Protein backbone atom coordinates (compact mmCIF):
# COMPACT_ATOMS: atom_id res chain seq x y z
CA UNK A 1 0.00 0.00 0.00
CA UNK A 2 1.40 3.43 -0.93
CA UNK A 3 1.92 6.15 1.63
CA UNK A 4 -0.29 8.69 -0.13
CA UNK A 5 -2.95 9.07 2.60
CA UNK A 6 -0.38 9.54 5.38
CA UNK A 7 1.48 12.07 3.23
CA UNK A 8 -1.77 13.88 2.40
CA UNK A 9 -2.73 14.32 6.04
CA UNK A 10 0.82 15.26 6.97
CA UNK A 11 0.70 18.09 4.45
CA UNK A 12 -2.66 19.22 5.81
CA UNK A 13 -1.31 19.07 9.35
CA UNK A 14 1.80 21.09 8.48
CA UNK A 15 -0.43 23.85 7.15
CA UNK A 16 -2.33 23.99 10.44
CA UNK A 17 0.66 23.48 12.72
CA UNK A 18 2.36 26.38 10.96
CA UNK A 19 0.29 28.65 13.22
CA UNK A 20 3.03 29.11 15.82
CA UNK A 21 2.33 29.31 19.56
CA UNK A 22 5.40 27.99 21.40
CA UNK A 23 7.83 25.12 20.70
CA UNK A 24 6.49 23.03 23.58
CA UNK A 25 2.87 23.24 22.48
CA UNK A 26 3.65 23.13 18.76
CA UNK A 27 5.66 19.92 18.96
CA UNK A 28 3.24 18.30 21.41
CA UNK A 29 0.31 18.78 19.01
CA UNK A 30 2.16 17.43 16.00
CA UNK A 31 3.49 14.44 17.95
CA UNK A 32 0.03 13.51 19.22
CA UNK A 33 -1.39 13.66 15.70
CA UNK A 34 1.34 11.42 14.28
CA UNK A 35 1.00 8.94 17.14
CA UNK A 36 -2.76 8.66 16.53
CA UNK A 37 -2.18 7.85 12.84
CA UNK A 38 0.61 5.41 13.73
CA UNK A 39 -1.52 3.60 16.32
CA UNK A 40 -4.54 3.47 14.01
CA UNK A 41 -2.55 1.74 11.26
CA UNK A 42 -0.91 -0.67 13.66
CA UNK A 43 -4.32 -1.60 15.04
CA UNK A 44 -5.09 -3.05 11.61
CA UNK A 45 -1.76 -4.80 11.20
CA UNK A 46 0.69 -4.39 14.06
CA UNK A 47 3.95 -3.96 12.19
CA UNK A 48 5.25 -1.68 14.94
CA UNK A 49 4.45 -1.46 18.64
CA UNK A 50 1.58 0.89 19.42
CA UNK A 51 2.02 3.81 21.79
CA UNK A 52 -1.35 4.79 23.29
CA UNK A 53 -4.12 2.66 21.77
CA UNK A 54 -4.30 -1.04 22.62
CA UNK A 55 -7.60 -2.13 21.07
CA UNK A 56 -8.10 -5.46 19.33
CA UNK A 57 -6.36 -5.83 15.97
CA UNK A 58 -8.90 -5.51 13.15
CA UNK A 59 -7.21 -6.89 10.04
CA UNK A 60 -10.21 -6.34 7.79
CA UNK A 61 -10.48 -2.59 8.49
CA UNK A 62 -9.76 0.03 5.85
CA UNK A 63 -6.37 1.69 6.48
CA UNK A 64 -7.43 4.80 4.56
CA UNK A 65 -10.56 5.22 6.68
CA UNK A 66 -8.57 4.69 9.88
CA UNK A 67 -5.86 7.20 8.92
CA UNK A 68 -8.38 9.82 7.84
CA UNK A 69 -10.55 9.42 10.93
CA UNK A 70 -7.56 9.70 13.27
CA UNK A 71 -6.15 12.71 11.42
CA UNK A 72 -9.46 14.54 11.23
CA UNK A 73 -10.20 14.12 14.93
CA UNK A 74 -6.71 15.19 15.98
CA UNK A 75 -6.59 18.20 13.67
CA UNK A 76 -9.96 19.48 14.88
CA UNK A 77 -8.62 19.14 18.42
CA UNK A 78 -5.35 20.87 17.47
CA UNK A 79 -7.20 23.82 15.95
CA UNK A 80 -9.22 24.28 19.12
CA UNK A 81 -6.01 24.06 21.18
CA UNK A 82 -4.31 26.68 18.99
CA UNK A 83 -7.27 29.03 19.48
CA UNK A 84 -6.38 29.23 23.18
CA UNK A 85 -3.23 31.10 22.20
CA UNK A 86 -4.06 32.73 18.87
CA UNK A 87 -6.77 35.09 17.74
CA UNK A 88 -6.62 34.00 14.09
CA UNK A 89 -10.10 32.51 14.38
CA UNK A 90 -11.15 33.16 10.78
CA UNK A 91 -8.04 31.46 9.41
CA UNK A 92 -8.35 28.54 11.83
CA UNK A 93 -12.06 28.10 11.09
CA UNK A 94 -11.25 28.01 7.37
CA UNK A 95 -8.59 25.37 8.01
CA UNK A 96 -11.05 23.30 10.04
CA UNK A 97 -13.58 23.41 7.22
CA UNK A 98 -10.83 22.25 4.86
CA UNK A 99 -10.02 19.33 7.17
CA UNK A 100 -13.64 18.27 7.43
CA UNK A 101 -14.16 18.49 3.67
CA UNK A 102 -11.01 16.47 2.96
CA UNK A 103 -12.07 13.80 5.44
CA UNK A 104 -15.51 13.61 3.85
CA UNK A 105 -14.04 13.27 0.36
CA UNK A 106 -11.71 10.47 1.40
CA UNK A 107 -14.51 8.56 3.10
CA UNK A 108 -16.73 9.02 0.05
CA UNK A 109 -14.03 7.37 -2.07
CA UNK A 110 -14.09 4.25 0.13
CA UNK A 111 -16.83 1.68 -0.56
CA UNK A 112 -19.43 1.48 2.17
CA UNK A 113 -19.26 -1.58 4.37
CA UNK A 114 -17.72 -3.09 7.49
CA UNK A 115 -14.12 -2.31 6.44
CA UNK A 116 -14.94 1.36 6.18
CA UNK A 117 -16.92 1.65 9.42
CA UNK A 118 -14.38 -0.41 11.36
CA UNK A 119 -11.55 1.75 10.01
CA UNK A 120 -13.34 4.90 11.13
CA UNK A 121 -13.91 3.42 14.59
CA UNK A 122 -10.22 2.47 14.89
CA UNK A 123 -9.00 5.90 13.80
CA UNK A 124 -11.27 7.72 16.22
CA UNK A 125 -10.34 5.33 19.04
CA UNK A 126 -6.62 5.84 18.38
CA UNK A 127 -7.10 9.60 18.53
CA UNK A 128 -9.11 9.35 21.73
CA UNK A 129 -6.40 7.16 23.27
CA UNK A 130 -3.56 9.64 22.78
CA UNK A 131 -5.78 12.52 23.87
CA UNK A 132 -6.61 10.62 27.05
CA UNK A 133 -2.98 9.63 27.65
CA UNK A 134 -1.81 13.25 27.39
CA UNK A 135 -4.83 14.87 29.08
CA UNK A 136 -3.07 15.14 32.43
CA UNK A 137 0.53 15.34 31.22
CA UNK A 138 1.25 18.63 32.96
CA UNK A 139 0.76 20.93 29.98
CA UNK A 140 -1.92 22.85 31.87
CA UNK A 141 0.51 23.48 34.71
CA UNK A 142 3.17 25.13 32.57
CA UNK A 143 4.59 28.06 34.49
CA UNK A 144 3.85 31.44 33.00
CA UNK A 145 6.19 34.38 32.92
CA UNK A 146 5.18 37.48 34.81
CA UNK A 147 3.92 40.47 32.87
CA UNK A 148 7.39 41.96 33.23
CA UNK A 149 10.28 39.98 31.75
CA UNK A 150 13.03 38.84 34.08
CA UNK A 151 15.78 41.22 33.04
CA UNK A 152 19.36 41.23 34.18
CA UNK A 153 22.83 42.33 33.27
CA UNK A 154 24.78 39.49 34.80
CA UNK A 155 25.93 36.47 32.73
CA UNK A 156 23.39 34.14 34.37
CA UNK A 157 20.47 36.43 33.68
CA UNK A 158 18.96 37.31 30.35
CA UNK A 159 17.26 40.02 28.46
CA UNK A 160 16.06 40.10 24.89
CA UNK A 161 14.72 42.79 22.63
CA UNK A 162 11.50 40.81 22.21
CA UNK A 163 9.77 43.05 24.71
CA UNK A 164 9.80 46.30 22.76
CA UNK A 165 6.70 48.18 23.69
CA UNK A 166 4.17 46.89 26.22
CA UNK A 167 4.74 43.24 27.22
CA UNK A 168 2.34 40.75 25.64
CA UNK A 169 -0.47 39.43 27.86
CA UNK A 170 0.83 37.12 30.56
CA UNK A 171 -1.05 34.11 29.15
CA UNK A 172 0.97 34.42 25.94
CA UNK A 173 4.32 34.03 27.73
CA UNK A 174 4.55 30.24 28.01
CA UNK A 175 7.95 29.49 29.41
CA UNK A 176 8.80 26.67 31.81
CA UNK A 177 7.73 23.18 30.73
CA UNK A 178 9.35 21.44 33.69
CA UNK A 179 6.04 19.89 34.75
CA UNK A 180 5.22 18.33 31.37
CA UNK A 181 5.57 14.55 31.01
CA UNK A 182 7.87 13.26 28.31
CA UNK A 183 6.68 11.15 25.39
CA UNK A 184 9.48 8.64 25.00
CA UNK A 185 12.70 9.29 26.90
CA UNK A 186 12.62 7.93 30.47
CA UNK A 187 13.79 11.05 32.29
CA UNK A 188 14.47 14.71 31.68
CA UNK A 189 17.53 15.08 29.49
CA UNK A 190 19.96 17.72 30.62
CA UNK A 191 22.54 19.70 28.72
CA UNK A 192 24.57 19.09 31.90
CA UNK A 193 26.11 22.51 31.79
CA UNK A 194 29.33 22.66 33.79
CA UNK A 195 31.61 25.55 34.54
CA UNK A 196 34.74 23.61 33.61
CA UNK A 197 38.14 25.23 33.84
CA UNK A 198 37.57 28.96 34.54
CA UNK A 199 40.47 30.00 32.31
CA UNK A 200 39.47 27.92 29.28
CA UNK A 201 35.80 28.80 29.80
CA UNK A 202 36.69 32.49 29.77
CA UNK A 203 38.76 32.07 26.62
CA UNK A 204 35.94 30.21 24.88
CA UNK A 205 33.45 32.86 25.91
CA UNK A 206 35.74 35.60 24.59
CA UNK A 207 35.97 33.83 21.22
CA UNK A 208 32.23 33.21 21.08
CA UNK A 209 31.51 36.81 22.06
CA UNK A 210 33.71 38.30 19.35
CA UNK A 211 32.30 35.96 16.70
CA UNK A 212 28.63 36.74 17.28
CA UNK A 213 29.39 40.44 17.74
CA UNK A 214 31.08 40.53 14.35
CA UNK A 215 28.89 38.12 12.37
CA UNK A 216 25.48 38.35 14.05
CA UNK A 217 24.69 42.05 13.82
CA UNK A 218 22.31 43.84 11.50
CA UNK A 219 25.27 45.53 9.83
CA UNK A 220 27.49 42.45 9.46
CA UNK A 221 28.96 41.92 6.00
CA UNK A 222 27.96 38.31 5.36
CA UNK A 223 28.18 36.32 2.17
CA UNK A 224 24.74 36.45 0.47
CA UNK A 225 24.58 32.65 0.25
CA UNK A 226 25.17 32.34 4.01
CA UNK A 227 22.60 35.03 4.68
CA UNK A 228 20.06 33.07 2.64
CA UNK A 229 20.81 29.92 4.66
CA UNK A 230 20.45 31.93 7.87
CA UNK A 231 17.10 33.34 6.81
CA UNK A 232 15.76 29.89 5.94
CA UNK A 233 16.82 28.10 9.13
CA UNK A 234 15.78 30.90 11.50
CA UNK A 235 12.12 29.91 11.05
CA UNK A 236 10.66 29.49 14.55
CA UNK A 237 8.36 26.70 13.33
CA UNK A 238 11.08 24.07 13.64
CA UNK A 239 8.49 21.28 13.91
CA UNK A 240 7.20 22.23 10.44
CA UNK A 241 10.62 22.98 8.92
CA UNK A 242 11.99 19.54 9.87
CA UNK A 243 8.72 17.82 8.99
CA UNK A 244 9.01 19.25 5.48
CA UNK A 245 12.67 18.25 5.29
CA UNK A 246 11.62 14.68 6.11
CA UNK A 247 8.88 14.82 3.46
CA UNK A 248 11.47 15.56 0.77
CA UNK A 249 13.58 12.61 1.91
CA UNK A 250 10.60 10.27 2.03
CA UNK A 251 9.88 11.08 -1.62
CA UNK A 252 13.25 9.52 -2.49
CA UNK A 253 12.36 6.20 -0.87
CA UNK A 254 9.73 3.52 -1.37
CA UNK A 255 7.77 3.52 1.88
CA UNK A 256 4.33 2.19 2.73
CA UNK A 257 1.80 3.82 5.06
CA UNK A 258 3.14 2.01 8.14
CA UNK A 259 6.76 2.97 7.56
CA UNK A 260 5.86 6.57 6.80
CA UNK A 261 3.57 6.91 9.82
CA UNK A 262 6.29 5.44 12.06
CA UNK A 263 8.90 7.85 10.73
CA UNK A 264 6.68 10.89 11.30
CA UNK A 265 5.74 9.67 14.79
CA UNK A 266 9.40 9.19 15.72
CA UNK A 267 10.44 12.60 14.42
CA UNK A 268 7.72 14.51 16.18
CA UNK A 269 7.87 12.74 19.52
CA UNK A 270 11.65 13.32 19.54
CA UNK A 271 11.17 17.03 18.89
CA UNK A 272 8.44 17.21 21.53
CA UNK A 273 10.67 15.62 24.16
CA UNK A 274 13.49 17.93 23.10
CA UNK A 275 11.28 20.99 23.56
CA UNK A 276 10.08 19.82 26.98
CA UNK A 277 13.63 19.20 28.19
CA UNK A 278 14.89 22.45 26.71
CA UNK A 279 12.34 24.62 28.48
CA UNK A 280 13.03 22.86 31.76
CA UNK A 281 16.75 23.47 31.32
CA UNK A 282 16.58 27.09 30.16
CA UNK A 283 15.18 28.35 33.41
CA UNK A 284 17.80 26.66 35.54
CA UNK A 285 20.55 28.81 34.03
CA UNK A 286 19.04 32.05 32.71
CA UNK A 287 22.00 32.60 30.40
CA UNK A 288 21.96 36.02 28.85
CA UNK A 289 21.58 36.50 25.15
CA UNK A 290 24.28 38.03 22.94
CA UNK A 291 22.19 41.20 22.69
CA UNK A 292 22.49 41.65 26.45
CA UNK A 293 26.12 40.61 26.73
CA UNK A 294 27.35 42.83 23.90
CA UNK A 295 25.32 45.88 24.89
CA UNK A 296 26.44 45.47 28.49
CA UNK A 297 30.09 45.43 27.40
CA UNK A 298 29.49 48.48 25.19
CA UNK A 299 27.79 50.27 28.11
CA UNK A 300 24.49 50.15 26.29
CA UNK A 301 21.12 48.60 27.02
CA UNK A 302 19.11 46.30 24.69
CA UNK A 303 15.92 48.16 25.55
CA UNK A 304 16.81 51.78 26.20
CA UNK A 305 20.26 52.41 24.74
CA UNK A 306 20.95 49.91 21.96
CA UNK A 307 24.54 50.00 20.72
CA UNK A 308 24.49 46.58 19.01
CA UNK A 309 21.50 45.04 17.24
CA UNK A 310 21.30 41.37 16.24
CA UNK A 311 20.47 40.50 12.63
CA UNK A 312 17.11 39.09 13.71
CA UNK A 313 14.90 39.88 16.69
CA UNK A 314 16.02 37.85 19.67
CA UNK A 315 13.71 35.14 21.08
CA UNK A 316 12.20 35.87 24.47
CA UNK A 317 13.85 33.04 26.39
CA UNK A 318 17.35 32.52 27.86
CA UNK A 319 20.24 31.51 25.62
CA UNK A 320 21.16 27.95 26.60
CA UNK A 321 20.18 25.42 25.30
CA UNK A 322 18.92 26.12 21.75
CA UNK A 323 15.86 24.32 20.42
CA UNK A 324 17.19 24.75 16.89
CA UNK A 325 20.19 22.56 17.69
CA UNK A 326 18.11 20.08 19.68
CA UNK A 327 15.36 19.63 17.09
CA UNK A 328 17.77 19.35 14.19
CA UNK A 329 20.02 16.84 15.90
CA UNK A 330 17.07 14.68 17.02
CA UNK A 331 15.52 14.60 13.57
CA UNK A 332 18.88 14.11 11.88
CA UNK A 333 19.70 11.09 14.02
CA UNK A 334 16.37 9.42 13.22
CA UNK A 335 16.51 10.17 9.51
CA UNK A 336 20.08 8.92 9.15
CA UNK A 337 19.29 5.76 11.11
CA UNK A 338 16.21 4.90 9.04
CA UNK A 339 17.04 6.35 5.63
CA UNK A 340 20.83 6.53 5.48
CA UNK A 341 23.27 9.41 5.53
CA UNK A 342 23.45 10.30 1.85
CA UNK A 343 20.75 12.18 -0.01
CA UNK A 344 20.71 11.14 -3.65
CA UNK A 345 19.54 12.95 -5.63
CA UNK A 346 19.87 16.12 -3.60
CA UNK A 347 16.69 17.56 -2.13
CA UNK A 348 15.53 21.14 -2.48
CA UNK A 349 13.98 23.03 0.42
CA UNK A 350 11.69 25.97 -0.22
CA UNK A 351 10.66 28.78 2.09
CA UNK A 352 7.18 30.27 2.14
CA UNK A 353 6.40 30.99 -1.54
CA UNK A 354 4.47 34.11 -0.49
CA UNK A 355 7.60 35.66 1.01
CA UNK A 356 9.01 38.78 -0.64
CA UNK A 357 12.18 36.85 -1.46
CA UNK A 358 11.44 33.08 -1.44
CA UNK A 359 14.43 30.91 -0.59
CA UNK A 360 15.48 27.59 -2.09
CA UNK A 361 18.30 25.52 -0.58
CA UNK A 362 19.89 22.33 -1.90
CA UNK A 363 21.14 19.51 0.36
CA UNK A 364 22.77 16.17 -0.33
CA UNK A 365 23.66 15.61 3.31
CA UNK A 366 21.39 15.35 6.35
CA UNK A 367 24.24 16.22 8.70
CA UNK A 368 24.98 19.42 6.75
CA UNK A 369 21.38 20.55 7.16
CA UNK A 370 21.53 19.80 10.90
CA UNK A 371 24.75 21.79 11.22
CA UNK A 372 23.44 24.74 9.20
CA UNK A 373 20.30 24.90 11.31
CA UNK A 374 22.31 25.16 14.53
CA UNK A 375 25.28 27.27 13.46
CA UNK A 376 23.27 29.91 11.63
CA UNK A 377 21.91 31.02 15.00
CA UNK A 378 25.28 32.76 15.40
CA UNK A 379 24.54 34.76 12.25
CA UNK A 380 21.07 35.58 13.54
CA UNK A 381 22.76 37.11 16.59
CA UNK A 382 20.85 34.73 18.85
CA UNK A 383 23.40 32.26 20.20
CA UNK A 384 27.06 31.91 21.04
CA UNK A 385 28.87 29.14 19.15
CA UNK A 386 29.22 26.97 22.26
CA UNK A 387 25.47 26.94 22.71
CA UNK A 388 24.83 26.12 19.06
CA UNK A 389 27.24 23.18 19.13
CA UNK A 390 26.39 21.84 22.59
CA UNK A 391 22.68 21.79 21.77
CA UNK A 392 23.11 19.48 18.79
VENDATA-V512341 format. One record per residue. RES is the residue in one letter. D_LAST is the distance of its C-alpha to the last C-alpha in whole Angstrom. Layout:
# VENDATA-V512341
RES,D_LAST
RES,D_LAST
This chain:
# VENDATA-V512341
X,36
X,33
X,30
X,32
X,32
X,29
X,28
X,30
X,29
X,26
X,27
X,29
X,26
X,24
X,27
X,27
X,24
X,23
X,25
X,22
X,23
X,20
X,16
X,18
X,21
X,20
X,17
X,20
X,23
X,21
X,20
X,24
X,25
X,24
X,25
X,28
X,28
X,27
X,29
X,32
X,32
X,32
X,35
X,37
X,36
X,33
X,31
X,28
X,28
X,28
X,26
X,29
X,32
X,34
X,38
X,40
X,39
X,41
X,41
X,44
X,41
X,40
X,37
X,37
X,39
X,36
X,33
X,35
X,36
X,33
X,31
X,34
X,34
X,30
X,30
X,33
X,32
X,29
X,31
X,33
X,30
X,28
X,32
X,31
X,29
X,30
X,34
X,33
X,36
X,38
X,35
X,33
X,37
X,37
X,34
X,35
X,39
X,37
X,35
X,38
X,40
X,38
X,38
X,42
X,42
X,40
X,42
X,45
X,44
X,44
X,48
X,49
X,49
X,48
X,45
X,44
X,45
X,43
X,40
X,40
X,41
X,38
X,35
X,36
X,36
X,33
X,32
X,34
X,32
X,29
X,30
X,32
X,29
X,27
X,30
X,30
X,26
X,26
X,25
X,28
X,28
X,25
X,26
X,27
X,27
X,30
X,32
X,31
X,27
X,27
X,27
X,27
X,27
X,26
X,22
X,21
X,23
X,22
X,23
X,23
X,25
X,25
X,28
X,30
X,33
X,34
X,31
X,31
X,32
X,31
X,30
X,28
X,25
X,23
X,21
X,21
X,20
X,20
X,23
X,22
X,22
X,19
X,20
X,18
X,17
X,19
X,18
X,16
X,13
X,12
X,10
X,13
X,14
X,17
X,19
X,19
X,22
X,23
X,24
X,21
X,19
X,22
X,22
X,18
X,18
X,21
X,19
X,17
X,20
X,22
X,19
X,18
X,22
X,23
X,21
X,20
X,23
X,25
X,28
X,25
X,26
X,24
X,24
X,25
X,23
X,20
X,21
X,21
X,18
X,17
X,19
X,18
X,14
X,15
X,17
X,17
X,17
X,14
X,16
X,18
X,16
X,14
X,17
X,19
X,17
X,18
X,21
X,22
X,21
X,23
X,26
X,25
X,26
X,29
X,28
X,30
X,30
X,29
X,26
X,25
X,25
X,23
X,20
X,20
X,20
X,17
X,15
X,16
X,17
X,13
X,12
X,15
X,14
X,11
X,13
X,15
X,13
X,12
X,15
X,17
X,15
X,15
X,19
X,19
X,18
X,19
X,18
X,19
X,18
X,19
X,22
X,23
X,23
X,24
X,27
X,28
X,28
X,30
X,33
X,32
X,30
X,28
X,30
X,34
X,34
X,31
X,31
X,27
X,26
X,22
X,22
X,21
X,22
X,20
X,18
X,20
X,18
X,17
X,14
X,12
X,9
X,8
X,9
X,8
X,4
X,5
X,8
X,7
X,5
X,8
X,10
X,10
X,10
X,13
X,15
X,15
X,16
X,19
X,20
X,19
X,17
X,19
X,20
X,24
X,26
X,23
X,22
X,23
X,21
X,23
X,23
X,25
X,29
X,31
X,29
X,31
X,29
X,27
X,24
X,24
X,21
X,21
X,19
X,19
X,16
X,13
X,11
X,12
X,12
X,8
X,8
X,11
X,10
X,7
X,10
X,13
X,12
X,14
X,17
X,17
X,18
X,15
X,13
X,13
X,11
X,10
X,9
X,7
X,6
X,6
X,4
X,0
